[in-house]
């Protein structure tokens, strides 16, 4: 009887582990490529984000978290032209993507940003409260998009009062 109980516990743990892995890595993501008709970046001096030339857009998102959005694309604008026209994002830190979304290599993007080989731009500030959309471009024209918690979000999500210069958080339900 003990062996049967032990086997049952092991099988149950294995099924639970595989299920949790699947739910975290695959289940909640949706391919939203068709919803991303263009990639938008905020112009220097502010204003509404404007489209930049982008082809081969592949994007994923999940309703379970506002920072799960990732996209890859090919930019048709040169990095120098983008740099001259759009607002840089100084504290860009690419977040990892699921392994199966293999066009998005957060480590490669982060290293290119640190070396100064790539540039990160503000896509949309506060795309949802406390979350900015970041667009990074490598010299070969490959582009990447992710959502990142901004300075207002970091403070408010920790339960602190809204800092000066930050928008008022939405009412929670």
C-alpha positions as a printed Julia matrix, in Angstrom:
173×3 Matrix{Float64}:
   0.0    0.0     0.0
   2.9    2.38    0.76
   4.39   1.92   -2.72
   1.07   2.73   -4.35
   0.69   5.85   -2.23
   4.27   6.94   -2.98
   3.74   6.35   -6.71
   0.51   8.34   -6.6
   2.25  11.27   -4.87
   5.12  11.22   -7.38
   2.79  11.07  -10.39
   0.62  13.85   -8.95
   3.68  16.05   -8.32
   4.98  15.39  -11.84
   1.62  16.26  -13.42
   1.36  19.41  -11.29
   4.9   20.47  -12.21
   4.39  19.93  -15.93
   1.03  21.75  -15.75
   2.54  24.76  -13.96
   5.37  24.94  -16.48
   2.93  24.79  -19.39
   0.7   27.45  -17.87
   3.62  29.82  -17.25
   5.39  29.38  -20.57
   2.68  28.64  -23.12
  -0.94  28.8   -22.0
  -1.49  32.48  -21.31
   0.33  33.92  -24.33
  -1.55  34.89  -27.46
  -0.07  35.74  -30.84
  -1.09  39.38  -31.35
   0.95  40.0   -34.5
  -2.12  40.88  -36.56
  -3.12  43.5   -33.96
   0.26  45.23  -34.32
  -0.18  46.97  -37.66
   2.7   49.3   -36.84
   5.32  50.07  -34.23
   4.98  53.52  -32.67
   7.64  55.66  -30.98
   7.36  59.0   -29.13
   8.91  61.92  -31.05
  11.55  64.17  -29.5
   9.83  66.85  -27.46
   6.84  64.63  -26.75
   3.54  64.28  -28.48
   1.62  61.26  -29.62
   3.65  58.2   -30.59
   4.06  57.96  -34.36
   4.58  54.88  -36.51
   8.03  53.98  -37.71
   8.59  51.73  -40.67
   8.33  48.13  -39.5
   7.92  44.83  -41.31
   7.82  41.19  -40.23
   6.14  41.99  -36.92
   5.75  39.02  -34.56
   4.14  39.91  -31.22
   2.87  38.03  -28.19
   0.93  39.18  -25.16
  -0.9   37.79  -22.15
  -3.82  39.16  -20.16
  -2.25  37.83  -16.97
   0.3   40.66  -16.69
   0.84  44.08  -18.31
   4.57  43.38  -18.74
   4.26  40.17  -20.78
   4.08  41.94  -24.15
   7.02  41.2   -26.49
   7.48  41.9   -30.18
  10.14  41.51  -32.84
  10.22  43.32  -36.15
  12.46  44.61  -38.89
  12.84  48.4   -39.0
  12.86  50.15  -42.35
  14.36  53.31  -40.79
  18.08  53.62  -40.12
  19.14  53.79  -36.48
  20.65  57.27  -36.97
  17.36  58.57  -38.41
  15.42  57.12  -35.5
  17.88  58.6   -33.02
  17.53  62.05  -34.56
  13.72  62.04  -34.43
  12.6   60.04  -31.41
  12.89  60.15  -27.62
  15.51  57.83  -26.1
  14.64  55.67  -23.09
  17.59  55.76  -20.7
  16.75  52.94  -18.31
  15.68  50.25  -20.77
  16.06  46.72  -19.4
  14.69  44.05  -21.71
  12.72  41.34  -19.95
  13.14  37.73  -20.94
  10.61  36.12  -23.24
   9.49  32.5   -23.37
  12.11  30.29  -25.01
   9.75  29.43  -27.87
   9.57  33.15  -28.8
  13.09  32.81  -30.12
  13.35  36.1   -32.03
  13.53  37.97  -28.7
  16.85  37.46  -26.92
  16.8   39.76  -23.87
  20.46  39.08  -23.09
  21.62  40.04  -26.61
  19.44  43.16  -26.6
  20.63  44.2   -23.11
  24.29  43.74  -24.01
  23.85  45.74  -27.23
  22.19  48.54  -25.26
  25.0   48.53  -22.66
  27.68  48.69  -25.38
  25.83  51.51  -27.13
  25.4   49.44  -30.29
  21.59  49.55  -29.98
  19.24  52.34  -29.01
  16.11  52.19  -26.87
  13.23  54.58  -27.45
  10.05  55.42  -25.6
   7.26  53.76  -27.5
   4.25  54.77  -25.38
   4.48  56.19  -21.9
   1.98  54.67  -19.46
   0.51  52.28  -22.0
  -1.23  51.07  -18.86
  -0.68  52.82  -15.54
   2.98  52.59  -14.47
   4.01  50.63  -17.57
   5.94  52.04  -20.55
   6.28  50.42  -23.97
   9.96  50.34  -24.98
  11.26  49.97  -28.54
  14.9   48.99  -29.14
  16.66  48.9   -32.49
  19.93  47.14  -33.33
  22.26  48.47  -36.05
  21.19  45.69  -38.45
  17.59  46.96  -38.28
  16.2   44.26  -36.02
  13.74  45.8   -33.58
  12.27  44.66  -30.3
   9.41  45.85  -28.12
   8.59  45.09  -24.49
   6.69  46.63  -21.59
   8.62  47.85  -18.57
   7.55  49.22  -15.19
   8.36  52.95  -15.05
   9.46  55.0   -12.02
   5.88  55.95  -11.09
   4.77  52.33  -11.3
   7.68  51.12   -9.14
   6.65  53.41   -6.29
   2.87  53.0    -6.54
   2.99  49.21   -7.05
   5.0   49.01   -3.81
   2.09  50.66   -2.0
   3.74  54.07   -1.61
   1.99  57.41   -2.28
   2.05  58.7    -5.85
   5.23  60.8    -6.36
   5.1   64.34   -7.72
   4.99  64.42  -11.5
   3.22  61.07  -11.8
  -0.33  60.64  -13.03
  -3.0   59.66  -10.54
  -3.36  55.88  -10.38
  -6.67  54.48  -11.56
  -9.16  53.36   -8.96
  -8.81  49.67   -8.19
 -11.89  47.48   -8.25
